[in-house]
Amino acid sequence: MFSERLRQVRIKAGESQKKLGELLDVSPSQISDMESGRRGTTIEKLALICRHYHVSADYLLGLSDEC
């Protein structure tokens, strides 16, 4: 669920994998891996993603359908 929702919020924001990678200090290929479910992330980076896209961790993790 995380991988799908991460991709959805990134695309909705009109951002590239490169831009998100810069925010998280990781490569675009690592973002691609996160969005395909091959890689997870740290709690710290999850918090950055949530603040950046104004969504809850529960939403990104699939625990809630409310952003």
N, CA, C and O atoms as a Tripos MOL2 file, in Angstrom:
@<TRIPOS>MOLECULE
protein
  268   267    67     0     0
PROTEIN
NO_CHARGES

@<TRIPOS>ATOM
      1 N           0.8270   -1.1860    0.0000 N.3       1 MET1
      2 CA          0.0000    0.0000    0.0000 C.3       1 MET1
      3 C           0.8820    1.2640    0.0000 C.2       1 MET1
      4 O           0.5990    2.2210   -0.7210 O.2       1 MET1
      5 N           1.9460    1.2590    0.8100 N.am      2 PHE2
      6 CA          2.8280    2.4320    0.8850 C.3       2 PHE2
      7 C           3.3630    2.8130   -0.4880 C.2       2 PHE2
      8 O           3.3460    3.9860   -0.8610 O.2       2 PHE2
      9 N           3.8300    1.8420   -1.2250 N.am      3 SER3
     10 CA          4.4450    2.1370   -2.5250 C.3       3 SER3
     11 C           3.4450    2.7960   -3.4750 C.2       3 SER3
     12 O           3.7780    3.7630   -4.1610 O.2       3 SER3
     13 N           2.2250    2.2730   -3.5120 N.am      4 GLU4
     14 CA          1.1950    2.8450   -4.3890 C.3       4 GLU4
     15 C           0.8390    4.2630   -3.9780 C.2       4 GLU4
     16 O           0.7480    5.1640   -4.8120 O.2       4 GLU4
     17 N           0.6410    4.4460   -2.6910 N.am      5 ARG5
     18 CA          0.2090    5.7640   -2.2170 C.3       5 ARG5
     19 C           1.3280    6.7980   -2.3250 C.2       5 ARG5
     20 O           1.0650    7.9690   -2.6010 O.2       5 ARG5
     21 N           2.5440    6.3830   -2.1140 N.am      6 LEU6
     22 CA          3.6580    7.3070   -2.2910 C.3       6 LEU6
     23 C           3.6780    7.8160   -3.7290 C.2       6 LEU6
     24 O           3.7950    9.0170   -3.9710 O.2       6 LEU6
     25 N           3.5640    6.9060   -4.6610 N.am      7 ARG7
     26 CA          3.5630    7.2910   -6.0840 C.3       7 ARG7
     27 C           2.3930    8.2200   -6.3920 C.2       7 ARG7
     28 O           2.5560    9.2160   -7.0980 O.2       7 ARG7
     29 N           1.2180    7.8980   -5.8660 N.am      8 GLN8
     30 CA          0.0270    8.7140   -6.1120 C.3       8 GLN8
     31 C           0.2030   10.1470   -5.6070 C.2       8 GLN8
     32 O          -0.0870   11.0990   -6.3320 O.2       8 GLN8
     33 N           0.6760   10.3040   -4.3730 N.am      9 VAL9
     34 CA          0.7990   11.6590   -3.8290 C.3       9 VAL9
     35 C           1.9020   12.4370   -4.5350 C.2       9 VAL9
     36 O           1.7900   13.6500   -4.7150 O.2       9 VAL9
     37 N           2.9620   11.7500   -4.9340 N.am     10 ARG10
     38 CA          4.0300   12.4300   -5.6610 C.3      10 ARG10
     39 C           3.5310   12.9310   -7.0020 C.2      10 ARG10
     40 O           3.7820   14.0790   -7.3690 O.2      10 ARG10
     41 N           2.8330   12.0910   -7.7290 N.am     11 ILE11
     42 CA          2.3230   12.4780   -9.0420 C.3      11 ILE11
     43 C           1.2670   13.5750   -8.9020 C.2      11 ILE11
     44 O           1.2460   14.5220   -9.6890 O.2      11 ILE11
     45 N           0.3960   13.4520   -7.9090 N.am     12 LYS12
     46 CA         -0.6250   14.4740   -7.6730 C.3      12 LYS12
     47 C           0.0110   15.8400   -7.4180 C.2      12 LYS12
     48 O          -0.5310   16.8730   -7.8110 O.2      12 LYS12
     49 N           1.1660   15.8290   -6.7550 N.am     13 ALA13
     50 CA          1.8790   17.0790   -6.4670 C.3      13 ALA13
     51 C           2.6600   17.5750   -7.6840 C.2      13 ALA13
     52 O           3.2100   18.6770   -7.6640 O.2      13 ALA13
     53 N           2.7090   16.7670   -8.7400 N.am     14 GLY14
     54 CA          3.4250   17.1680   -9.9450 C.3      14 GLY14
     55 C           4.9330   17.1240   -9.8000 C.2      14 GLY14
     56 O           5.6470   17.8660  -10.4750 O.2      14 GLY14
     57 N           5.4180   16.2660   -8.9290 N.am     15 GLU15
     58 CA          6.8530   16.1880   -8.6810 C.3      15 GLU15
     59 C           7.4650   14.9550   -9.3280 C.2      15 GLU15
     60 O           6.8070   13.9290   -9.4970 O.2      15 GLU15
     61 N           8.7200   15.0760   -9.6790 N.am     16 SER16
     62 CA          9.4700   13.9600  -10.2540 C.3      16 SER16
     63 C          10.0810   13.1230   -9.1330 C.2      16 SER16
     64 O          10.1570   13.5520   -7.9820 O.2      16 SER16
     65 N          10.5080   11.9330   -9.4970 N.am     17 GLN17
     66 CA         11.2370   11.1000   -8.5390 C.3      17 GLN17
     67 C          12.5280   11.7920   -8.1270 C.2      17 GLN17
     68 O          12.9770   11.6560   -6.9890 O.2      17 GLN17
     69 N          13.1170   12.5280   -9.0450 N.am     18 LYS18
     70 CA         14.3520   13.2590   -8.7370 C.3      18 LYS18
     71 C          14.1130   14.2980   -7.6460 C.2      18 LYS18
     72 O          14.9120   14.4200   -6.7170 O.2      18 LYS18
     73 N          13.0210   15.0450   -7.7560 N.am     19 LYS19
     74 CA         12.7290   16.0910   -6.7620 C.3      19 LYS19
     75 C          12.4850   15.4740   -5.3850 C.2      19 LYS19
     76 O          12.9920   15.9730   -4.3810 O.2      19 LYS19
     77 N          11.7150   14.3970   -5.3390 N.am     20 LEU20
     78 CA         11.4780   13.7350   -4.0510 C.3      20 LEU20
     79 C          12.7820   13.1640   -3.5040 C.2      20 LEU20
     80 O          13.0380   13.2220   -2.3010 O.2      20 LEU20
     81 N          13.5920   12.6220   -4.3830 N.am     21 GLY21
     82 CA         14.8940   12.1050   -3.9560 C.3      21 GLY21
     83 C          15.7640   13.1830   -3.3350 C.2      21 GLY21
     84 O          16.4560   12.9390   -2.3460 O.2      21 GLY21
     85 N          15.7290   14.3780   -3.9170 N.am     22 GLU22
     86 CA         16.5040   15.4890   -3.3590 C.3      22 GLU22
     87 C          16.0080   15.8460   -1.9620 C.2      22 GLU22
     88 O          16.8100   16.1130   -1.0670 O.2      22 GLU22
     89 N          14.7020   15.8520   -1.7730 N.am     23 LEU23
     90 CA         14.1280   16.1490   -0.4590 C.3      23 LEU23
     91 C          14.5920   15.1240    0.5790 C.2      23 LEU23
     92 O          14.9230   15.4740    1.7120 O.2      23 LEU23
     93 N          14.6090   13.8540    0.1690 N.am     24 LEU24
     94 CA         14.9540   12.7760    1.0990 C.3      24 LEU24
     95 C          16.4380   12.4530    1.1210 C.2      24 LEU24
     96 O          16.8780   11.6070    1.9000 O.2      24 LEU24
     97 N          17.2140   13.1180    0.2720 N.am     25 ASP25
     98 CA         18.6480   12.8780    0.1520 C.3      25 ASP25
     99 C          18.9450   11.4380   -0.2700 C.2      25 ASP25
    100 O          19.8120   10.7670    0.2890 O.2      25 ASP25
    101 N          18.1840   10.9860   -1.2890 N.am     26 VAL26
    102 CA         18.4030    9.6670   -1.8820 C.3      26 VAL26
    103 C          18.3470    9.8160   -3.4010 C.2      26 VAL26
    104 O          17.9250   10.8550   -3.9100 O.2      26 VAL26
    105 N          18.7650    8.7940   -4.1150 N.am     27 SER27
    106 CA         18.7640    8.8390   -5.5770 C.3      27 SER27
    107 C          17.3570    8.6000   -6.1310 C.2      27 SER27
    108 O          16.5150    8.0020   -5.4620 O.2      27 SER27
    109 N          17.1090    9.0720   -7.3580 N.am     28 PRO28
    110 CA         15.8210    8.7870   -7.9950 C.3      28 PRO28
    111 C          15.5550    7.2830   -8.1140 C.2      28 PRO28
    112 O          14.4020    6.8550   -8.0580 O.2      28 PRO28
    113 N          16.6130    6.4770   -8.2790 N.am     29 SER29
    114 CA         16.4040    5.0300   -8.3710 C.3      29 SER29
    115 C          15.9090    4.4510   -7.0430 C.2      29 SER29
    116 O          15.1710    3.4660   -7.0300 O.2      29 SER29
    117 N          16.3140    5.0640   -5.9260 N.am     30 GLN30
    118 CA         15.8050    4.6170   -4.6340 C.3      30 GLN30
    119 C          14.3210    4.9650   -4.4930 C.2      30 GLN30
    120 O          13.5530    4.2010   -3.9090 O.2      30 GLN30
    121 N          13.9250    6.1160   -5.0260 N.am     31 ILE31
    122 CA         12.5060    6.4800   -5.0260 C.3      31 ILE31
    123 C          11.7310    5.4810   -5.8870 C.2      31 ILE31
    124 O          10.6550    5.0260   -5.5000 O.2      31 ILE31
    125 N          12.2760    5.1470   -7.0420 N.am     32 SER32
    126 CA         11.6450    4.1500   -7.9110 C.3      32 SER32
    127 C          11.4820    2.8240   -7.1800 C.2      32 SER32
    128 O          10.4380    2.1800   -7.2820 O.2      32 SER32
    129 N          12.5060    2.4150   -6.4460 N.am     33 ASP33
    130 CA         12.4330    1.1710   -5.6710 C.3      33 ASP33
    131 C          11.3660    1.2520   -4.5890 C.2      33 ASP33
    132 O          10.6650    0.2730   -4.3350 O.2      33 ASP33
    133 N          11.2380    2.4000   -3.9550 N.am     34 MET34
    134 CA         10.2010    2.5810   -2.9310 C.3      34 MET34
    135 C           8.8140    2.4960   -3.5630 C.2      34 MET34
    136 O           7.9030    1.8930   -2.9950 O.2      34 MET34
    137 N           8.6600    3.0970   -4.7270 N.am     35 GLU35
    138 CA          7.3550    3.1190   -5.3850 C.3      35 GLU35
    139 C           6.9880    1.7710   -6.0050 C.2      35 GLU35
    140 O           5.8150    1.5180   -6.2820 O.2      35 GLU35
    141 N           7.9530    0.9250   -6.2210 N.am     36 SER36
    142 CA          7.6630   -0.4020   -6.7770 C.3      36 SER36
    143 C           7.5910   -1.4610   -5.6830 C.2      36 SER36
    144 O           7.3050   -2.6260   -5.9610 O.2      36 SER36
    145 N           7.8490   -1.0600   -4.4380 N.am     37 GLY37
    146 CA          7.7650   -1.9870   -3.3240 C.3      37 GLY37
    147 C           9.0210   -2.7960   -3.0730 C.2      37 GLY37
    148 O           9.0150   -3.7060   -2.2440 O.2      37 GLY37
    149 N          10.1000   -2.4790   -3.7760 N.am     38 ARG38
    150 CA         11.3550   -3.2090   -3.5780 C.3      38 ARG38
    151 C          12.1530   -2.6860   -2.3800 C.2      38 ARG38
    152 O          13.0820   -3.3460   -1.9140 O.2      38 ARG38
    153 N          11.7920   -1.5100   -1.8900 N.am     39 ARG39
    154 CA         12.5480   -0.8830   -0.8090 C.3      39 ARG39
    155 C          11.5620   -0.1200    0.0740 C.2      39 ARG39
    156 O          10.5560    0.4040   -0.4060 O.2      39 ARG39
    157 N          11.8590   -0.0680    1.3440 N.am     40 GLY40
    158 CA         11.0770    0.7210    2.2830 C.3      40 GLY40
    159 C          11.7910    2.0290    2.5660 C.2      40 GLY40
    160 O          12.6120    2.4870    1.7710 O.2      40 GLY40
    161 N          11.4730    2.6180    3.6950 N.am     41 THR41
    162 CA         12.1320    3.8560    4.0950 C.3      41 THR41
    163 C          12.2400    3.9030    5.6080 C.2      41 THR41
    164 O          11.7160    3.0340    6.3040 O.2      41 THR41
    165 N          12.9120    4.9070    6.1050 N.am     42 THR42
    166 CA         13.0620    5.0740    7.5540 C.3      42 THR42
    167 C          11.8910    5.8810    8.1030 C.2      42 THR42
    168 O          11.1620    6.5350    7.3570 O.2      42 THR42
    169 N          11.7310    5.8220    9.3900 N.am     43 ILE43
    170 CA         10.6880    6.6120   10.0540 C.3      43 ILE43
    171 C          10.9270    8.1040    9.8130 C.2      43 ILE43
    172 O           9.9800    8.8600    9.5980 O.2      43 ILE43
    173 N          12.1740    8.5190    9.8500 N.am     44 GLU44
    174 CA         12.5020    9.9280    9.6460 C.3      44 GLU44
    175 C          12.0960   10.3800    8.2440 C.2      44 GLU44
    176 O          11.5370   11.4640    8.0740 O.2      44 GLU44
    177 N          12.3760    9.5570    7.2540 N.am     45 LYS45
    178 CA         12.0230    9.9230    5.8780 C.3      45 LYS45
    179 C          10.5180    9.8420    5.6580 C.2      45 LYS45
    180 O           9.9590   10.6300    4.8950 O.2      45 LYS45
    181 N           9.8620    8.8970    6.3180 N.am     46 LEU46
    182 CA          8.4030    8.8310    6.2530 C.3      46 LEU46
    183 C           7.7990   10.1260    6.7910 C.2      46 LEU46
    184 O           6.8590   10.6650    6.2060 O.2      46 LEU46
    185 N           8.3320   10.6220    7.8920 N.am     47 ALA47
    186 CA          7.8450   11.8740    8.4690 C.3      47 ALA47
    187 C           8.0620   13.0430    7.5030 C.2      47 ALA47
    188 O           7.1890   13.8990    7.3640 O.2      47 ALA47
    189 N           9.2150   13.0830    6.8400 N.am     48 LEU48
    190 CA          9.4800   14.1330    5.8440 C.3      48 LEU48
    191 C           8.4730   14.0730    4.6960 C.2      48 LEU48
    192 O           7.9570   15.1020    4.2600 O.2      48 LEU48
    193 N           8.2010   12.8690    4.2150 N.am     49 ILE49
    194 CA          7.2360   12.6990    3.1300 C.3      49 ILE49
    195 C           5.8600   13.2050    3.5670 C.2      49 ILE49
    196 O           5.1870   13.9190    2.8230 O.2      49 ILE49
    197 N           5.4570   12.8350    4.7620 N.am     50 CYS50
    198 CA          4.1470   13.2560    5.2770 C.3      50 CYS50
    199 C           4.0460   14.7750    5.3690 C.2      50 CYS50
    200 O           3.0480   15.3580    4.9440 O.2      50 CYS50
    201 N           5.0570   15.4080    5.9120 N.am     51 ARG51
    202 CA          5.0400   16.8710    6.0290 C.3      51 ARG51
    203 C           5.0760   17.5200    4.6510 C.2      51 ARG51
    204 O           4.3710   18.5020    4.4130 O.2      51 ARG51
    205 N           5.8730   16.9940    3.7570 N.am     52 HIS52
    206 CA          6.0280   17.5840    2.4300 C.3      52 HIS52
    207 C           4.7280   17.5250    1.6230 C.2      52 HIS52
    208 O           4.3540   18.4950    0.9630 O.2      52 HIS52
    209 N           4.0490   16.3860    1.6820 N.am     53 TYR53
    210 CA          2.8230   16.2130    0.8930 C.3      53 TYR53
    211 C           1.5510   16.4540    1.6970 C.2      53 TYR53
    212 O           0.4480   16.3150    1.1680 O.2      53 TYR53
    213 N           1.6930   16.8130    2.9630 N.am     54 HIS54
    214 CA          0.5440   17.0980    3.8330 C.3      54 HIS54
    215 C          -0.4230   15.9150    3.8930 C.2      54 HIS54
    216 O          -1.6330   16.0760    3.7340 O.2      54 HIS54
    217 N           0.1270   14.7400    4.1230 N.am     55 VAL55
    218 CA         -0.6760   13.5340    4.3050 C.3      55 VAL55
    219 C          -0.2340   12.8500    5.5980 C.2      55 VAL55
    220 O           0.8620   13.0990    6.1010 O.2      55 VAL55
    221 N          -1.0900   11.9960    6.1230 N.am     56 SER56
    222 CA         -0.7430   11.2940    7.3600 C.3      56 SER56
    223 C           0.0460   10.0230    7.0560 C.2      56 SER56
    224 O          -0.0480    9.4530    5.9690 O.2      56 SER56
    225 N           0.8160    9.6040    8.0360 N.am     57 ALA57
    226 CA          1.5370    8.3400    7.9100 C.3      57 ALA57
    227 C           0.5390    7.1890    7.8130 C.2      57 ALA57
    228 O           0.7660    6.2270    7.0790 O.2      57 ALA57
    229 N          -0.5580    7.2850    8.5480 N.am     58 ASP58
    230 CA         -1.5860    6.2500    8.4710 C.3      58 ASP58
    231 C          -2.0990    6.0860    7.0530 C.2      58 ASP58
    232 O          -2.3230    4.9650    6.5960 O.2      58 ASP58
    233 N          -2.2900    7.2100    6.3450 N.am     59 TYR59
    234 CA         -2.7450    7.1460    4.9610 C.3      59 TYR59
    235 C          -1.6910    6.4500    4.0850 C.2      59 TYR59
    236 O          -2.0120    5.5220    3.3420 O.2      59 TYR59
    237 N          -0.4510    6.8970    4.1760 N.am     60 LEU60
    238 CA          0.6020    6.3110    3.3370 C.3      60 LEU60
    239 C           0.8020    4.8290    3.6190 C.2      60 LEU60
    240 O           1.1120    4.0610    2.7090 O.2      60 LEU60
    241 N           0.6300    4.4270    4.8590 N.am     61 LEU61
    242 CA          0.8390    3.0380    5.2410 C.3      61 LEU61
    243 C          -0.3850    2.1540    5.0080 C.2      61 LEU61
    244 O          -0.3310    0.9410    5.2120 O.2      61 LEU61
    245 N          -1.4900    2.7700    4.5790 N.am     62 GLY62
    246 CA         -2.6890    2.0090    4.2870 C.3      62 GLY62
    247 C          -3.5470    1.7030    5.5050 C.2      62 GLY62
    248 O          -4.4220    0.8380    5.4550 O.2      62 GLY62
    249 N          -3.2960    2.4130    6.5960 N.am     63 LEU63
    250 CA         -4.0850    2.1970    7.8210 C.3      63 LEU63
    251 C          -5.3460    3.0430    7.8380 C.2      63 LEU63
    252 O          -6.2430    2.8120    8.6480 O.2      63 LEU63
    253 N          -5.4160    4.0140    6.9530 N.am     64 SER64
    254 CA         -6.5530    4.9160    6.8520 C.3      64 SER64
    255 C          -6.7250    5.3310    5.4030 C.2      64 SER64
    256 O          -5.7530    5.3950    4.6500 O.2      64 SER64
    257 N          -7.9510    5.6090    5.0150 N.am     65 ASP65
    258 CA         -8.1960    6.1070    3.6640 C.3      65 ASP65
    259 C          -8.3010    7.6250    3.6310 C.2      65 ASP65
    260 O          -8.5180    8.2140    2.5720 O.2      65 ASP65
    261 N          -8.1490    8.2560    4.7870 N.am     66 GLU66
    262 CA         -8.1750    9.7110    4.8690 C.3      66 GLU66
    263 C          -6.7540   10.2530    4.8710 C.2      66 GLU66
    264 O          -5.9040    9.8140    5.6460 O.2      66 GLU66
    265 N          -6.5150   11.2140    3.9880 N.am     67 CYS67
    266 CA         -5.1800   11.8140    3.9000 C.3      67 CYS67
    267 C          -4.8660   12.5660    5.1510 C.2      67 CYS67
    268 O          -3.7850   13.1430    5.2700 O.2      67 CYS67
@<TRIPOS>BOND
     1     1     2 1
     2     2     3 1
     3     3     4 2
     4     3     5 am
     5     5     6 1
     6     6     7 1
     7     7     8 2
     8     7     9 am
     9     9    10 1
    10    10    11 1
    11    11    12 2
    12    11    13 am
    13    13    14 1
    14    14    15 1
    15    15    16 2
    16    15    17 am
    17    17    18 1
    18    18    19 1
    19    19    20 2
    20    19    21 am
    21    21    22 1
    22    22    23 1
    23    23    24 2
    24    23    25 am
    25    25    26 1
    26    26    27 1
    27    27    28 2
    28    27    29 am
    29    29    30 1
    30    30    31 1
    31    31    32 2
    32    31    33 am
    33    33    34 1
    34    34    35 1
    35    35    36 2
    36    35    37 am
    37    37    38 1
    38    38    39 1
    39    39    40 2
    40    39    41 am
    41    41    42 1
    42    42    43 1
    43    43    44 2
    44    43    45 am
    45    45    46 1
    46    46    47 1
    47    47    48 2
    48    47    49 am
    49    49    50 1
    50    50    51 1
    51    51    52 2
    52    51    53 am
    53    53    54 1
    54    54    55 1
    55    55    56 2
    56    55    57 am
    57    57    58 1
    58    58    59 1
    59    59    60 2
    60    59    61 am
    61    61    62 1
    62    62    63 1
    63    63    64 2
    64    63    65 am
    65    65    66 1
    66    66    67 1
    67    67    68 2
    68    67    69 am
    69    69    70 1
    70    70    71 1
    71    71    72 2
    72    71    73 am
    73    73    74 1
    74    74    75 1
    75    75    76 2
    76    75    77 am
    77    77    78 1
    78    78    79 1
    79    79    80 2
    80    79    81 am
    81    81    82 1
    82    82    83 1
    83    83    84 2
    84    83    85 am
    85    85    86 1
    86    86    87 1
    87    87    88 2
    88    87    89 am
    89    89    90 1
    90    90    91 1
    91    91    92 2
    92    91    93 am
    93    93    94 1
    94    94    95 1
    95    95    96 2
    96    95    97 am
    97    97    98 1
    98    98    99 1
    99    99   100 2
   100    99   101 am
   101   101   102 1
   102   102   103 1
   103   103   104 2
   104   103   105 am
   105   105   106 1
   106   106   107 1
   107   107   108 2
   108   107   109 am
   109   109   110 1
   110   110   111 1
   111   111   112 2
   112   111   113 am
   113   113   114 1
   114   114   115 1
   115   115   116 2
   116   115   117 am
   117   117   118 1
   118   118   119 1
   119   119   120 2
   120   119   121 am
   121   121   122 1
   122   122   123 1
   123   123   124 2
   124   123   125 am
   125   125   126 1
   126   126   127 1
   127   127   128 2
   128   127   129 am
   129   129   130 1
   130   130   131 1
   131   131   132 2
   132   131   133 am
   133   133   134 1
   134   134   135 1
   135   135   136 2
   136   135   137 am
   137   137   138 1
   138   138   139 1
   139   139   140 2
   140   139   141 am
   141   141   142 1
   142   142   143 1
   143   143   144 2
   144   143   145 am
   145   145   146 1
   146   146   147 1
   147   147   148 2
   148   147   149 am
   149   149   150 1
   150   150   151 1
   151   151   152 2
   152   151   153 am
   153   153   154 1
   154   154   155 1
   155   155   156 2
   156   155   157 am
   157   157   158 1
   158   158   159 1
   159   159   160 2
   160   159   161 am
   161   161   162 1
   162   162   163 1
   163   163   164 2
   164   163   165 am
   165   165   166 1
   166   166   167 1
   167   167   168 2
   168   167   169 am
   169   169   170 1
   170   170   171 1
   171   171   172 2
   172   171   173 am
   173   173   174 1
   174   174   175 1
   175   175   176 2
   176   175   177 am
   177   177   178 1
   178   178   179 1
   179   179   180 2
   180   179   181 am
   181   181   182 1
   182   182   183 1
   183   183   184 2
   184   183   185 am
   185   185   186 1
   186   186   187 1
   187   187   188 2
   188   187   189 am
   189   189   190 1
   190   190   191 1
   191   191   192 2
   192   191   193 am
   193   193   194 1
   194   194   195 1
   195   195   196 2
   196   195   197 am
   197   197   198 1
   198   198   199 1
   199   199   200 2
   200   199   201 am
   201   201   202 1
   202   202   203 1
   203   203   204 2
   204   203   205 am
   205   205   206 1
   206   206   207 1
   207   207   208 2
   208   207   209 am
   209   209   210 1
   210   210   211 1
   211   211   212 2
   212   211   213 am
   213   213   214 1
   214   214   215 1
   215   215   216 2
   216   215   217 am
   217   217   218 1
   218   218   219 1
   219   219   220 2
   220   219   221 am
   221   221   222 1
   222   222   223 1
   223   223   224 2
   224   223   225 am
   225   225   226 1
   226   226   227 1
   227   227   228 2
   228   227   229 am
   229   229   230 1
   230   230   231 1
   231   231   232 2
   232   231   233 am
   233   233   234 1
   234   234   235 1
   235   235   236 2
   236   235   237 am
   237   237   238 1
   238   238   239 1
   239   239   240 2
   240   239   241 am
   241   241   242 1
   242   242   243 1
   243   243   244 2
   244   243   245 am
   245   245   246 1
   246   246   247 1
   247   247   248 2
   248   247   249 am
   249   249   250 1
   250   250   251 1
   251   251   252 2
   252   251   253 am
   253   253   254 1
   254   254   255 1
   255   255   256 2
   256   255   257 am
   257   257   258 1
   258   258   259 1
   259   259   260 2
   260   259   261 am
   261   261   262 1
   262   262   263 1
   263   263   264 2
   264   263   265 am
   265   265   266 1
   266   266   267 1
   267   267   268 2
@<TRIPOS>SUBSTRUCTURE
     1 MET1         2 RESIDUE 1 A MET
     2 PHE2         6 RESIDUE 1 A PHE
     3 SER3        10 RESIDUE 1 A SER
     4 GLU4        14 RESIDUE 1 A GLU
     5 ARG5        18 RESIDUE 1 A ARG
     6 LEU6        22 RESIDUE 1 A LEU
     7 ARG7        26 RESIDUE 1 A ARG
     8 GLN8        30 RESIDUE 1 A GLN
     9 VAL9        34 RESIDUE 1 A VAL
    10 ARG10       38 RESIDUE 1 A ARG
    11 ILE11       42 RESIDUE 1 A ILE
    12 LYS12       46 RESIDUE 1 A LYS
    13 ALA13       50 RESIDUE 1 A ALA
    14 GLY14       54 RESIDUE 1 A GLY
    15 GLU15       58 RESIDUE 1 A GLU
    16 SER16       62 RESIDUE 1 A SER
    17 GLN17       66 RESIDUE 1 A GLN
    18 LYS18       70 RESIDUE 1 A LYS
    19 LYS19       74 RESIDUE 1 A LYS
    20 LEU20       78 RESIDUE 1 A LEU
    21 GLY21       82 RESIDUE 1 A GLY
    22 GLU22       86 RESIDUE 1 A GLU
    23 LEU23       90 RESIDUE 1 A LEU
    24 LEU24       94 RESIDUE 1 A LEU
    25 ASP25       98 RESIDUE 1 A ASP
    26 VAL26      102 RESIDUE 1 A VAL
    27 SER27      106 RESIDUE 1 A SER
    28 PRO28      110 RESIDUE 1 A PRO
    29 SER29      114 RESIDUE 1 A SER
    30 GLN30      118 RESIDUE 1 A GLN
    31 ILE31      122 RESIDUE 1 A ILE
    32 SER32      126 RESIDUE 1 A SER
    33 ASP33      130 RESIDUE 1 A ASP
    34 MET34      134 RESIDUE 1 A MET
    35 GLU35      138 RESIDUE 1 A GLU
    36 SER36      142 RESIDUE 1 A SER
    37 GLY37      146 RESIDUE 1 A GLY
    38 ARG38      150 RESIDUE 1 A ARG
    39 ARG39      154 RESIDUE 1 A ARG
    40 GLY40      158 RESIDUE 1 A GLY
    41 THR41      162 RESIDUE 1 A THR
    42 THR42      166 RESIDUE 1 A THR
    43 ILE43      170 RESIDUE 1 A ILE
    44 GLU44      174 RESIDUE 1 A GLU
    45 LYS45      178 RESIDUE 1 A LYS
    46 LEU46      182 RESIDUE 1 A LEU
    47 ALA47      186 RESIDUE 1 A ALA
    48 LEU48      190 RESIDUE 1 A LEU
    49 ILE49      194 RESIDUE 1 A ILE
    50 CYS50      198 RESIDUE 1 A CYS
    51 ARG51      202 RESIDUE 1 A ARG
    52 HIS52      206 RESIDUE 1 A HIS
    53 TYR53      210 RESIDUE 1 A TYR
    54 HIS54      214 RESIDUE 1 A HIS
    55 VAL55      218 RESIDUE 1 A VAL
    56 SER56      222 RESIDUE 1 A SER
    57 ALA57      226 RESIDUE 1 A ALA
    58 ASP58      230 RESIDUE 1 A ASP
    59 TYR59      234 RESIDUE 1 A TYR
    60 LEU60      238 RESIDUE 1 A LEU
    61 LEU61      242 RESIDUE 1 A LEU
    62 GLY62      246 RESIDUE 1 A GLY
    63 LEU63      250 RESIDUE 1 A LEU
    64 SER64      254 RESIDUE 1 A SER
    65 ASP65      258 RESIDUE 1 A ASP
    66 GLU66      262 RESIDUE 1 A GLU
    67 CYS67      266 RESIDUE 1 A CYS
